[in-house]
């Protein structure tokens, strides 16, 4: 694969994993297995809130946002492992683990190859 194809692959995997993670958590907490009414807003704020932070940068293909979003994907991987530890939440745990790994893999690929492309462009401009 060429470098440009790898950049597109990384961006696609990032966005697929990101939106799958967001929609899956949203659906789980609001439709499939809603928590107690007094906990609903707290759970949504603390689990979906952090996903809102990189939205603009990810949609615009910003390298820096992809780089720090890797850490956010790791955070959601840990949440998925925590859910998977409970037999009643096993399926959402496995879903969060798989989508966060997809999100993480996409950010790694995009950051690596886009960084290389920008470095080559900077060398050519000097």
Secondary structure as the mmCIF struct_conf table of DSSP 4:
data_model
#
loop_
_struct_conf.conf_type_id
_struct_conf.id
_struct_conf.beg_label_comp_id
_struct_conf.beg_label_asym_id
_struct_conf.beg_label_seq_id
_struct_conf.end_label_comp_id
_struct_conf.end_label_asym_id
_struct_conf.end_label_seq_id
HELX_RH_AL_P HELX_RH_AL_P1 UNK A 3 UNK A 27
HELX_RH_PI_P HELX_RH_PI_P1 UNK A 28 UNK A 32
BEND BEND1 UNK A 33 UNK A 33
HELX_RH_AL_P HELX_RH_AL_P2 UNK A 37 UNK A 53
TURN_TY1_P TURN_TY1_P1 UNK A 54 UNK A 54
HELX_RH_AL_P HELX_RH_AL_P3 UNK A 55 UNK A 59
TURN_TY1_P TURN_TY1_P2 UNK A 60 UNK A 61
HELX_RH_AL_P HELX_RH_AL_P4 UNK A 63 UNK A 84
TURN_TY1_P TURN_TY1_P3 UNK A 85 UNK A 85
BEND BEND2 UNK A 86 UNK A 86
HELX_RH_3T_P HELX_RH_3T_P1 UNK A 87 UNK A 89
HELX_RH_AL_P HELX_RH_AL_P5 UNK A 90 UNK A 125
#
